[in-house]
Amino acid sequence: MNWIKKYWKWLALVAALIALSGAVAFLPIKDWVKAFSDWVRTLGPLGVVVFIGAYALATVLFLPGWIFTVAAGLVYGVAGGTAVALTGAIIGSTLAFLCGRYLVRKRVEAATKGNKKFAAIDKAVGEQGWKIVGLLRLSPIVPFNLSNYFYGVTAVGFVPYVLASAVGMLPGTLLYAYLGGAGKAGLGGEGGQSPLKWVFLGIGLVATVVVTIIVSRTAKKALEKAGAAKGK
C-alpha cells in the first residue's frame, strides 16, 4: 500500500472530482453557479476587485484558497480565473509574509521552534533564498497558508519572495482554475456540450494534472537535494 501513501493527494483530488460530479447530478449546482456568476458580473470591474480582496483575506485567515481558485475558473474562465486567483493569492501571501515578519514574528518563531522540517527549510532558504521558496511553492512540503507566515521569519528578501511565490503558485492555480473552467463549460448552455468538446476538456484536464505532477515531483527532488525536505 505504499503507492497509496505516495499518491494520496492525487487520489483525494480524483475523489473530490467524483464527488463534484455527483453533486452536479443531485444538487441544483447549475442554478447556484449561475446565481453567483451573475452576481459577480453585475458588479462589473468592481467584482474582480471584490473577488481578489476576498481571496487575499481568505489566505491571511488560513481559509482554503483552492475553493476560490475553482470559483474564479467558474466565473472568469481558465485564463481570466487564473489571473484573478493568482493575483489574490499573491496579495494574500504577501500580506501574511509581512505579518509574519513584523506583526507576529515572535509567535511564528515560537510555533516553529524545534521543528526539524522548518529548521531544514530555514537553513536552505538562508543559503539559496528565493530558489527554495519557488521550489516549495511548486512542491508544498508545508501547508500554503502556514508557509506564508513562516517565510516572514526566514532570510528571504521581500521582492524575491513575491516573485518566486508568483511563479511557483502558477501551476497549481492553473490546475484548479481549469477545473472551474471545465465546470463552467459543463454547466453552461441549455443544449449541453458536444462529445467532442468534452473530449478536449478531458484531454486538457489530464494534461494539466500530469504537468503539475511532473513539476511537483521535480521540485521535490530539487528540495531534497538542497536539504529542505528533511525533517518531520
Beta strands, then each sheet from edge to edge (+ up, - down):
end
